[in-house]
Amino acid sequence: MVKIAILGGPGSGKTTLAQNLSALLHVPNHDLDTIGWTHGDDIMAHIKEAAAIANQPTWIAEGVHIIWTEPLFHHADYIVLLDISWPVAAWRVIRRHIVKSLRGTNPYPGMKSLWNFLKFTRGYYTDRISADATVAEAVRVYLLEHEGDIELPSAERLGVRLETGREAIPLTADFVRRYLEKYKKKVVIIKNNLNQKQFVEEVARHRV
């Protein structure tokens, strides 16, 4: 039995890795974006679904989400962070957009949608917390409370934190790395195909 949470920005390869691991290990895979699409701004519903997945005996969950996914991080055997560069991510996002558009399966077709998504993606990969003193202070205060938690916070407490985080802290790779420091003993950072191959082999070996 294995529980794996996979994080990373757009174009990092989360979905591909999750699907490959799911097929190899015969473990159910959960795309966390579907929770967002289903429940919209209902924060408590997000947290409830994350907890439901986390309490299953075995699972893989992938997305670019934090705070409401805390039950998953708390119960995971591995937290995988896909850490790629902005140029690589941009190329993958553009290629994916073109391929899906040509196939007629792109839910957000058109150059305007691509441009807006690339702006978000660039911010995720390149923005640094220290560049904004107000954000840096919000992050410091936020992480001080987050890192002090030994037990899993209640759903209500996570809901308050999510509201606070959305208002004060942009979602960036920089913040995600700091957020995961609390779980560093089970965080696996994957920067390239070799890292990914080694991780898959390790998980498969331990499962035997």
Stockholm file with secondary structure:
# STOCKHOLM 1.0

chainA/1-208         MVKIAILGGPGSGKTTLAQNLSALLHVPNHDLDTIGWTHGDDIMAHIKEAAAIANQPTWIAEGVHIIWTEPLFHHADYIVLLDISWPVAAWRVIRRHIVKSLRGTNPYPGMKSLWNFLKFTRGYYTDRISADATVAEAVRVYLLEHEGDIELPSAERLGVRLETGREAIPLTADFVRRYLEKYKKKVVIIKNNLNQKQFVEEVARHRV
#=GR chainA/1-208 SS CCEEEEEECTTSSHHHHHHHHHHHHTCCEEETHHHHHHHTTCHHHHHHHHHHHHTSSSEEEEESCCSTTHHHHHHCSEEEEECCCHHHHHHHHHHHHHHHHHHTCCSSCSHHHHHHHHHHHHHHHHCCGGGCHHHHHHHHHHHHHHHTCCSCCCHHHHHHHHHHHHHHCCCCHHHHHHHGGGGGGGEEEECSHHHHHHHHHHHHHHHC
#=GC SS_cons         CCEEEEEECTTSSHHHHHHHHHHHHTCCEEETHHHHHHHTTCHHHHHHHHHHHHTSSSEEEEESCCSTTHHHHHHCSEEEEECCCHHHHHHHHHHHHHHHHHHTCCSSCSHHHHHHHHHHHHHHHHCCGGGCHHHHHHHHHHHHHHHTCCSCCCHHHHHHHHHHHHHHCCCCHHHHHHHGGGGGGGEEEECSHHHHHHHHHHHHHHHC
//
